Amino acid sequence: MNFTDFNFKPSIQAALADLKFIQPTPVQEKLIPLVLSGRDIVGESKTGSGKTHTFLLPIFQQLDETSQQVQAVITAPSRELATQIYKACQQLASFSEQEIRLANYVGGTDKQRQIERLKTHQPHLVVGTPGRIYDLVQSGDLDIHKAKTFVVDEADMTLDMGFLDTVDRIAARLAKDVQILVFSATIPQKLQPFLKKYLTNPMMEKIKTQTVIADTIDNWLVSTKGRDKNGQILEMIQGMQPYLAMIFVNTKTRAEELHQYLVANGLKVAKIHGNVPPRERKRIMNQVKNLDYQYIVATDLAARGIDIEGVSHVINDEIPQDLSFFVHRVGRTGRNGLSGTAITLYKPSDDSDIRELEKLGISFVPKVLKHGELQDTYDRDRRLNREKSQQKLDTEMIGLVKKKKKKIKPGYKKKIQWAVNEKRRKEKRAELRAKGRAERKAKKQSF
């Protein structure tokens, strides 16, 4: 299937051609017709599946440029995600012959200036974070009651960050017949009350990706046992010399610690986490895009949806506390068909988490850091596999071992070893006798 099969407006076709979009992704092929039909939808799909254009293309297709009303409202849980969606809207709008008014309402921007603009005209399409959008709605400056479409993007992240109540209040200001589209990487149970409250007979679609991690990504596993992790990361990245590397950590405190360590060792490193002020984050993101930094230390805030071009390496300082974020982190590299490398540092206590990831279809290649280079090494399960491959004692010998262990008399180990050796000698003699009989039988048959 090609995008031309959807019969979009010429301006949308031109925008798709500019993006070099020819064939829709599985989520786009499945859901775009349903969105165009007006159905409420809950789309569960992994990061990098093309969710953004799944809802943007139908919105732009049905947009009335002559109207003075807000026609679509899109919420995203972070400023960066909202801005990314807004830029995708700008690209689509740039090919329209008529003006399409867009607005990006996020925290950390000039609210008073936004209010002044709203006094002259309402935007056709609103993108933003729940808090700022609701502030403008509650004050009466932003009028959304006639919007035809409401999109909640990254719903599970919206829930995790505590914004679902605000999204609920926005939804309450919309018309009863508004089309609601909820997109999320997962659909947690705590999201169900919201879905039941606002969505009418929604189409629930779970789009399975063919591979959990893109096959363009080398996924490596490196043990930190007995090593200083900071020094290990420094040695690793100095040896790799990446084009752009993202180093994911689990906490803001760890982000600060690792950032200071790497900067102190002369590296150009940016940091992105929840305590970095919005304007500072925006400045950092612009500097990253200008390649002012070669390394980014980030919490999972940057793992979901933020598309930073040219990420050649992803390093997991440790396995994420929420295992679903592993795919989001690794998905920052190997995009658009380019190759990438993902490296996960682990300690022995992480083994159960690694096994859970492997159950999802994620495979790891074990590596070891030697002389500044990551080299192939033994699988972490080699001892277990070796034990499985060893010759198993038969039930008679196991019984003998258990019996001897119970008595715990002096010299019992020697007795057990003697019994084992004696049994093996008997088995060997039996094999030789059988072989001799077979040879004699063969000679008789030859005569």
Sequence and secondary structure as in RCSB ss.txt:
>XXXX:A:sequence
MNFTDFNFKPSIQAALADLKFIQPTPVQEKLIPLVLSGRDIVGESKTGSGKTHTFLLPIFQQLDETSQQVQAVIT
APSRELATQIYKACQQLASFSEQEIRLANYVGGTDKQRQIERLKTHQPHLVVGTPGRIYDLVQSGDLDIHKAKTF
VVDEADMTLDMGFLDTVDRIAARLAKDVQILVFSATIPQKLQPFLKKYLTNPMMEKIKTQTVIADTIDNWLVSTK
GRDKNGQILEMIQGMQPYLAMIFVNTKTRAEELHQYLVANGLKVAKIHGNVPPRERKRIMNQVKNLDYQYIVATD
LAARGIDIEGVSHVINDEIPQDLSFFVHRVGRTGRNGLSGTAITLYKPSDDSDIRELEKLGISFVPKVLKHGELQ
DTYDRDRRLNREKSQQKLDTEMIGLVKKKKKKIKPGYKKKIQWAVNEKRRKEKRAELRAKGRAERKAKKQSF
>XXXX:A:secstr
  GGGG   HHHHHHHHHHT  S  HHHHHHHHHHHTT  EEEE  TTS HHHHHHHHHHHH  TT  S  EEEE
 SSHHHHHHHHHHHHHHHTT SS   EEEE TTS HHHHHHHHHH   SEEEE HHHHHHHHHTTSS  TT SEE
EE SHHHHHHTT HHHHHHHHHTS TT EEEEEES   GGGHHHHHHH SS EEEE   S SS TTEEEEEEE T
TS HHHHHHHHHHHH  SSEEEE SSHHHHHHHHHHHHHTT  EEEE TTS HHHHHHHHHHHHTT  SEEEE G
GGTSS   TT  EEEESS  SSTHHHHHHHTTSSGGG  EEEEEEE GGGHHHHHHHHHTT   EEEEEETTEEE
E   TTHHHHHHHHS    HHHHHHHHHHHHH  TTHHHHHHHHHHHHHHHHHHHHHHHHHHHHHHHHHHH 
